[in-house]
Amino acid sequence: MKAIAGIGARTRRWGPWAIAGIVLVWAAACVFVLVDARSSALDGADRVEDLLRLSTSELLDGRAREVLAVSAQDIDDARDAASSPILAPLRLVPGAARHLRVLRDDLALADDLVTQAIPVVEAAATVGNADGHRERIDGLADLAAAVQALADRLPPAFDGDVGPLLGPLHDGHALLYERIEALAPVLRDASAVTTTLAELGRGPTTLLVFGANNAEMRAGHGAVLSWSVLSIIDGRIVTTQSEPIRTFPQPDDAATIIDPAVAPLWGWLNLANAANLGTSGRSDATLRALWDRYEAATGTTVDGAVLVDSSAISTLGERVGPLTIETPEGAKRLPPDEILDYLLHDQYRPIVDFEDLSGNDERREETAQLVSVIA
């Protein structure tokens, strides 16, 4: 009996220490697992950041997919660590349970987004490496669908407010939602652009394209000074020579084909003259009037109208490179960085007598030629 009593005493004496030892070992294991999860998550995040530094050629040669695939594996490893049974008892601790839930939710969201980004870069590579117009258009359609699918994965709220968090988790959670907030408008715009390009590219699509000069009619979006017709069939783009707006076909009752809200304000102008329609500053009303006038005069149906102003023409010209246009004085070379100055200022220098504007049509034809060369 004395021996049994001695064993009981020793058990009572060492029991709490044994329990404390087990708790310490478990706590150490939890720390190890969480550190492992953090390390894998950071590796995945670093690879995504590396993706942003790739060149266009690297994005299109399959390297982007490799980077995302490795990043997805890193995040999967972090999710596995965060789902370890070793951490299960933390669910019984209110504060720790919330942190564990946030960690798992963030990793699940990051994993989902990175995995869904892989089809995006695959589709982008298909578009960039397409051999033909049809393949490129089909690739654009796939890219639009992939971008929209990725956008649909974003959380509805971008603040990610889950209450106070401890330092490392707080920083990681904040960074994730900061990236998501920045990504949302990019995906929205990319979805709209790729969807529109795919639909237009399949065709047949016919568009009226107008050039407007902001140096004239500054209160609006510029005087409409040139026009052309652009056709798209199976990804092939064909455009007519850009011509001065005075050649634009209009019906006899052109002045009546106009937005009813525009005429009372600008009726003192000759609104039958298409060049004057840009005064209102409402591109929707201007383009609708031009569109309707063209169809009424030609009996031809078009699918839309586009207005390109001086800034847009200059930006396009910078991509094309040095331009050469023919003038009565000979060929005129125009470097890309001088296009905007020419459109807004330099083209008007020859006009020294405002009573004699006989050379105005010639000047406008030069401008139309410039736009045609860029297009």
RAPE-V32224 format. One record per residue. N is the residue number from 1. RES is the residue in one small letter. NEAR is the number of other C-alpha atoms within 8 Angstrom. D_LAST is the distance of its C-alpha to the last C-alpha in Angstrom with 1 decimal. Layout:
# RAPE-V32224
n=N res=RES near=NEAR d_last=D_LAST
n=N res=RES near=NEAR d_last=D_LAST
This chain:
# RAPE-V32224
n=1 res=m near=4 d_last=105.0
n=2 res=k near=5 d_last=104.6
n=3 res=a near=6 d_last=102.1
n=4 res=i near=7 d_last=100.0
n=5 res=a near=8 d_last=100.1
n=6 res=g near=8 d_last=98.9
n=7 res=i near=8 d_last=95.9
n=8 res=g near=8 d_last=95.0
n=9 res=a near=8 d_last=95.3
n=10 res=r near=9 d_last=93.1
n=11 res=t near=8 d_last=90.5
n=12 res=r near=8 d_last=90.5
n=13 res=r near=8 d_last=90.2
n=14 res=w near=8 d_last=87.4
n=15 res=g near=9 d_last=85.6
n=16 res=p near=8 d_last=83.5
n=17 res=w near=8 d_last=82.6
n=18 res=a near=8 d_last=81.5
n=19 res=i near=8 d_last=79.3
n=20 res=a near=8 d_last=77.8
n=21 res=g near=8 d_last=77.1
n=22 res=i near=8 d_last=75.4
n=23 res=v near=8 d_last=73.2
n=24 res=l near=8 d_last=72.4
n=25 res=v near=8 d_last=71.4
n=26 res=w near=9 d_last=69.3
n=27 res=a near=8 d_last=67.6
n=28 res=a near=8 d_last=66.9
n=29 res=a near=9 d_last=65.4
n=30 res=c near=10 d_last=63.2
n=31 res=v near=8 d_last=62.0
n=32 res=f near=8 d_last=61.3
n=33 res=v near=11 d_last=59.3
n=34 res=l near=10 d_last=57.3
n=35 res=v near=8 d_last=56.6
n=36 res=d near=10 d_last=55.4
n=37 res=a near=14 d_last=53.1
n=38 res=r near=9 d_last=51.7
n=39 res=s near=9 d_last=51.1
n=40 res=s near=12 d_last=49.3
n=41 res=a near=13 d_last=47.2
n=42 res=l near=8 d_last=46.3
n=43 res=d near=10 d_last=45.3
n=44 res=g near=14 d_last=43.0
n=45 res=a near=9 d_last=41.4
n=46 res=d near=8 d_last=41.0
n=47 res=r near=12 d_last=39.1
n=48 res=v near=11 d_last=36.7
n=49 res=e near=8 d_last=36.2
n=50 res=d near=8 d_last=35.6
n=51 res=l near=10 d_last=32.9
n=52 res=l near=6 d_last=30.9
n=53 res=r near=6 d_last=31.1
n=54 res=l near=9 d_last=29.7
n=55 res=s near=6 d_last=26.6
n=56 res=t near=6 d_last=23.7
n=57 res=s near=6 d_last=25.1
n=58 res=e near=10 d_last=28.5
n=59 res=l near=12 d_last=27.3
n=60 res=l near=14 d_last=25.9
n=61 res=d near=8 d_last=28.9
n=62 res=g near=10 d_last=31.4
n=63 res=r near=9 d_last=32.9
n=64 res=a near=13 d_last=32.0
n=65 res=r near=10 d_last=33.9
n=66 res=e near=8 d_last=36.9
n=67 res=v near=11 d_last=36.9
n=68 res=l near=15 d_last=36.8
n=69 res=a near=10 d_last=39.5
n=70 res=v near=10 d_last=41.8
n=71 res=s near=14 d_last=41.2
n=72 res=a near=12 d_last=42.1
n=73 res=q near=9 d_last=45.3
n=74 res=d near=12 d_last=46.2
n=75 res=i near=14 d_last=45.9
n=76 res=d near=9 d_last=47.9
n=77 res=d near=11 d_last=50.6
n=78 res=a near=15 d_last=50.7
n=79 res=r near=12 d_last=51.1
n=80 res=d near=9 d_last=53.9
n=81 res=a near=11 d_last=55.6
n=82 res=a near=13 d_last=55.3
n=83 res=s near=9 d_last=56.7
n=84 res=s near=9 d_last=59.7
n=85 res=p near=5 d_last=63.1
n=86 res=i near=8 d_last=64.4
n=87 res=l near=10 d_last=62.4
n=88 res=a near=8 d_last=63.8
n=89 res=p near=7 d_last=66.6
n=90 res=l near=9 d_last=64.2
n=91 res=r near=11 d_last=63.5
n=92 res=l near=6 d_last=66.9
n=93 res=v near=8 d_last=66.2
n=94 res=p near=7 d_last=64.3
n=95 res=g near=6 d_last=62.3
n=96 res=a near=9 d_last=61.6
n=97 res=a near=11 d_last=60.7
n=98 res=r near=9 d_last=57.9
n=99 res=h near=10 d_last=56.5
n=100 res=l near=11 d_last=56.7
n=101 res=r near=8 d_last=55.0
n=102 res=v near=9 d_last=52.1
n=103 res=l near=11 d_last=51.8
n=104 res=r near=11 d_last=51.7
n=105 res=d near=8 d_last=49.3
n=106 res=d near=10 d_last=46.8
n=107 res=l near=12 d_last=47.0
n=108 res=a near=9 d_last=46.6
n=109 res=l near=8 d_last=43.5
n=110 res=a near=10 d_last=42.0
n=111 res=d near=11 d_last=42.9
n=112 res=d near=9 d_last=41.2
n=113 res=l near=11 d_last=38.0
n=114 res=v near=11 d_last=37.8
n=115 res=t near=10 d_last=38.7
n=116 res=q near=11 d_last=36.0
n=117 res=a near=12 d_last=33.4
n=118 res=i near=11 d_last=34.0
n=119 res=p near=9 d_last=32.2
n=120 res=v near=12 d_last=29.2
n=121 res=v near=12 d_last=28.8
n=122 res=e near=10 d_last=29.7
n=123 res=a near=13 d_last=27.0
n=124 res=a near=12 d_last=24.4
n=125 res=a near=12 d_last=25.6
n=126 res=t near=11 d_last=25.3
n=127 res=v near=12 d_last=21.6
n=128 res=g near=8 d_last=21.0
n=129 res=n near=7 d_last=23.1
n=130 res=a near=10 d_last=22.2
n=131 res=d near=6 d_last=22.4
n=132 res=g near=6 d_last=20.6
n=133 res=h near=10 d_last=18.3
n=134 res=r near=9 d_last=21.4
n=135 res=e near=10 d_last=23.0
n=136 res=r near=14 d_last=20.1
n=137 res=i near=15 d_last=20.0
n=138 res=d near=9 d_last=23.8
n=139 res=g near=13 d_last=23.7
n=140 res=l near=15 d_last=21.6
n=141 res=a near=12 d_last=24.2
n=142 res=d near=9 d_last=27.0
n=143 res=l near=13 d_last=25.4
n=144 res=a near=14 d_last=25.2
n=145 res=a near=10 d_last=28.8
n=146 res=a near=13 d_last=29.9
n=147 res=v near=13 d_last=28.4
n=148 res=q near=11 d_last=30.0
n=149 res=a near=9 d_last=33.3
n=150 res=l near=13 d_last=33.3
n=151 res=a near=10 d_last=32.7
n=152 res=d near=6 d_last=35.6
n=153 res=r near=8 d_last=37.8
n=154 res=l near=9 d_last=37.5
n=155 res=p near=5 d_last=40.7
n=156 res=p near=4 d_last=40.6
n=157 res=a near=5 d_last=41.7
n=158 res=f near=9 d_last=40.3
n=159 res=d near=6 d_last=43.2
n=160 res=g near=8 d_last=45.3
n=161 res=d near=4 d_last=48.5
n=162 res=v near=5 d_last=51.5
n=163 res=g near=4 d_last=54.0
n=164 res=p near=5 d_last=55.2
n=165 res=l near=7 d_last=54.8
n=166 res=l near=6 d_last=56.3
n=167 res=g near=6 d_last=54.3
n=168 res=p near=6 d_last=52.5
n=169 res=l near=10 d_last=51.8
n=170 res=h near=10 d_last=50.7
n=171 res=d near=8 d_last=48.2
n=172 res=g near=8 d_last=46.8
n=173 res=h near=11 d_last=46.6
n=174 res=a near=9 d_last=44.9
n=175 res=l near=8 d_last=42.3
n=176 res=l near=10 d_last=41.5
n=177 res=y near=11 d_last=40.9
n=178 res=e near=9 d_last=38.9
n=179 res=r near=8 d_last=36.5
n=180 res=i near=10 d_last=36.5
n=181 res=e near=10 d_last=35.7
n=182 res=a near=8 d_last=32.7
n=183 res=l near=8 d_last=31.6
n=184 res=a near=10 d_last=31.8
n=185 res=p near=8 d_last=28.7
n=186 res=v near=8 d_last=26.6
n=187 res=l near=12 d_last=27.6
n=188 res=r near=10 d_last=27.2
n=189 res=d near=8 d_last=23.5
n=190 res=a near=10 d_last=22.9
n=191 res=s near=12 d_last=24.6
n=192 res=a near=9 d_last=22.6
n=193 res=v near=8 d_last=19.2
n=194 res=t near=12 d_last=20.3
n=195 res=t near=12 d_last=22.1
n=196 res=t near=8 d_last=19.2
n=197 res=l near=10 d_last=16.8
n=198 res=a near=13 d_last=19.7
n=199 res=e near=9 d_last=20.4
n=200 res=l near=10 d_last=17.0
n=201 res=g near=14 d_last=16.5
n=202 res=r near=13 d_last=19.8
n=203 res=g near=10 d_last=19.0
n=204 res=p near=10 d_last=19.2
n=205 res=t near=12 d_last=16.9
n=206 res=t near=11 d_last=15.4
n=207 res=l near=12 d_last=13.6
n=208 res=l near=13 d_last=13.1
n=209 res=v near=12 d_last=10.2
n=210 res=f near=13 d_last=11.5
n=211 res=g near=13 d_last=10.9
n=212 res=a near=15 d_last=14.2
n=213 res=n near=15 d_last=15.9
n=214 res=n near=13 d_last=18.6
n=215 res=a near=9 d_last=20.5
n=216 res=e near=7 d_last=21.6
n=217 res=m near=12 d_last=23.6
n=218 res=r near=9 d_last=24.0
n=219 res=a near=8 d_last=26.3
n=220 res=g near=12 d_last=23.6
n=221 res=h near=16 d_last=20.0
n=222 res=g near=16 d_last=19.0
n=223 res=a near=15 d_last=19.0
n=224 res=v near=14 d_last=16.5
n=225 res=l near=14 d_last=15.2
n=226 res=s near=12 d_last=12.3
n=227 res=w near=13 d_last=11.5
n=228 res=s near=12 d_last=10.0
n=229 res=v near=10 d_last=11.3
n=230 res=l near=12 d_last=10.0
n=231 res=s near=11 d_last=12.7
n=232 res=i near=15 d_last=13.8
n=233 res=i near=11 d_last=17.0
n=234 res=d near=11 d_last=18.8
n=235 res=g near=12 d_last=15.8
n=236 res=r near=8 d_last=13.8
n=237 res=i near=8 d_last=10.4
n=238 res=v near=7 d_last=10.0
n=239 res=t near=8 d_last=8.1
n=240 res=t near=7 d_last=9.7
n=241 res=q near=6 d_last=9.2
n=242 res=s near=11 d_last=8.7
n=243 res=e near=12 d_last=12.4
n=244 res=p near=12 d_last=14.9
n=245 res=i near=11 d_last=16.5
n=246 res=r near=8 d_last=19.8
n=247 res=t near=6 d_last=18.7
n=248 res=f near=10 d_last=18.2
n=249 res=p near=8 d_last=21.1
n=250 res=q near=9 d_last=23.8
n=251 res=p near=9 d_last=27.4
n=252 res=d near=4 d_last=30.4
n=253 res=d near=7 d_last=31.3
n=254 res=a near=10 d_last=27.9
n=255 res=a near=9 d_last=29.7
n=256 res=t near=6 d_last=31.6
n=257 res=i near=9 d_last=28.6
n=258 res=i near=12 d_last=28.1
n=259 res=d near=8 d_last=29.2
n=260 res=p near=6 d_last=33.0
n=261 res=a near=6 d_last=32.9
n=262 res=v near=11 d_last=30.4
n=263 res=a near=10 d_last=32.3
n=264 res=p near=7 d_last=35.6
n=265 res=l near=7 d_last=33.9
n=266 res=w near=10 d_last=31.5
n=267 res=g near=9 d_last=33.3
n=268 res=w near=5 d_last=34.2
n=269 res=l near=6 d_last=30.7
n=270 res=n near=8 d_last=29.5
n=271 res=l near=11 d_last=27.7
n=272 res=a near=9 d_last=27.2
n=273 res=n near=9 d_last=24.5
n=274 res=a near=11 d_last=21.3
n=275 res=a near=10 d_last=20.3
n=276 res=n near=12 d_last=23.4
n=277 res=l near=11 d_last=22.9
n=278 res=g near=16 d_last=21.2
n=279 res=t near=13 d_last=24.6
n=280 res=s near=12 d_last=26.1
n=281 res=g near=9 d_last=23.9
n=282 res=r near=9 d_last=24.1
n=283 res=s near=10 d_last=20.6
n=284 res=d near=6 d_last=22.4
n=285 res=a near=10 d_last=24.3
n=286 res=t near=12 d_last=21.5
n=287 res=l near=11 d_last=19.3
n=288 res=r near=10 d_last=22.4
n=289 res=a near=11 d_last=23.5
n=290 res=l near=9 d_last=20.2
n=291 res=w near=12 d_last=20.2
n=292 res=d near=9 d_last=23.9
n=293 res=r near=13 d_last=23.6
n=294 res=y near=14 d_last=21.0
n=295 res=e near=11 d_last=23.2
n=296 res=a near=10 d_last=26.3
n=297 res=a near=9 d_last=25.1
n=298 res=t near=7 d_last=23.7
n=299 res=g near=7 d_last=25.7
n=300 res=t near=7 d_last=22.7
n=301 res=t near=5 d_last=22.4
n=302 res=v near=10 d_last=19.2
n=303 res=d near=7 d_last=19.1
n=304 res=g near=8 d_last=17.5
n=305 res=a near=11 d_last=15.4
n=306 res=v near=9 d_last=13.1
n=307 res=l near=10 d_last=13.2
n=308 res=v near=10 d_last=10.9
n=309 res=d near=12 d_last=13.1
n=310 res=s near=13 d_last=13.2
n=311 res=s near=7 d_last=14.1
n=312 res=a near=8 d_last=11.2
n=313 res=i near=12 d_last=8.7
n=314 res=s near=11 d_last=11.2
n=315 res=t near=8 d_last=11.5
n=316 res=l near=10 d_last=8.0
n=317 res=g near=13 d_last=8.6
n=318 res=e near=10 d_last=11.9
n=319 res=r near=6 d_last=10.8
n=320 res=v near=9 d_last=9.0
n=321 res=g near=8 d_last=12.1
n=322 res=p near=10 d_last=13.5
n=323 res=l near=13 d_last=11.5
n=324 res=t near=9 d_last=13.4
n=325 res=i near=12 d_last=13.3
n=326 res=e near=9 d_last=16.2
n=327 res=t near=8 d_last=18.8
n=328 res=p near=4 d_last=22.3
n=329 res=e near=5 d_last=23.7
n=330 res=g near=6 d_last=21.7
n=331 res=a near=8 d_last=18.7
n=332 res=k near=8 d_last=17.7
n=333 res=r near=8 d_last=16.8
n=334 res=l near=10 d_last=15.2
n=335 res=p near=9 d_last=15.9
n=336 res=p near=12 d_last=13.9
n=337 res=d near=6 d_last=17.0
n=338 res=e near=8 d_last=17.1
n=339 res=i near=11 d_last=13.8
n=340 res=l near=11 d_last=15.5
n=341 res=d near=8 d_last=18.6
n=342 res=y near=9 d_last=17.0
n=343 res=l near=12 d_last=15.4
n=344 res=l near=11 d_last=18.7
n=345 res=h near=9 d_last=21.2
n=346 res=d near=8 d_last=20.9
n=347 res=q near=9 d_last=19.2
n=348 res=y near=7 d_last=22.5
n=349 res=r near=7 d_last=24.9
n=350 res=p near=5 d_last=25.6
n=351 res=i near=9 d_last=26.9
n=352 res=v near=5 d_last=30.5
n=353 res=d near=6 d_last=32.2
n=354 res=f near=6 d_last=31.4
n=355 res=e near=4 d_last=33.7
n=356 res=d near=6 d_last=31.6
n=357 res=l near=8 d_last=27.9
n=358 res=s near=5 d_last=27.6
n=359 res=g near=8 d_last=24.7
n=360 res=n near=8 d_last=22.7
n=361 res=d near=7 d_last=20.8
n=362 res=e near=7 d_last=20.0
n=363 res=r near=10 d_last=18.7
n=364 res=r near=10 d_last=16.5
n=365 res=e near=10 d_last=15.1
n=366 res=e near=11 d_last=14.3
n=367 res=t near=9 d_last=12.4
n=368 res=a near=13 d_last=10.5
n=369 res=q near=11 d_last=9.8
n=370 res=l near=11 d_last=8.7
n=371 res=v near=11 d_last=6.1
n=372 res=s near=9 d_last=5.1
n=373 res=v near=8 d_last=5.5
n=374 res=i near=10 d_last=3.8
n=375 res=a near=5 d_last=0.0
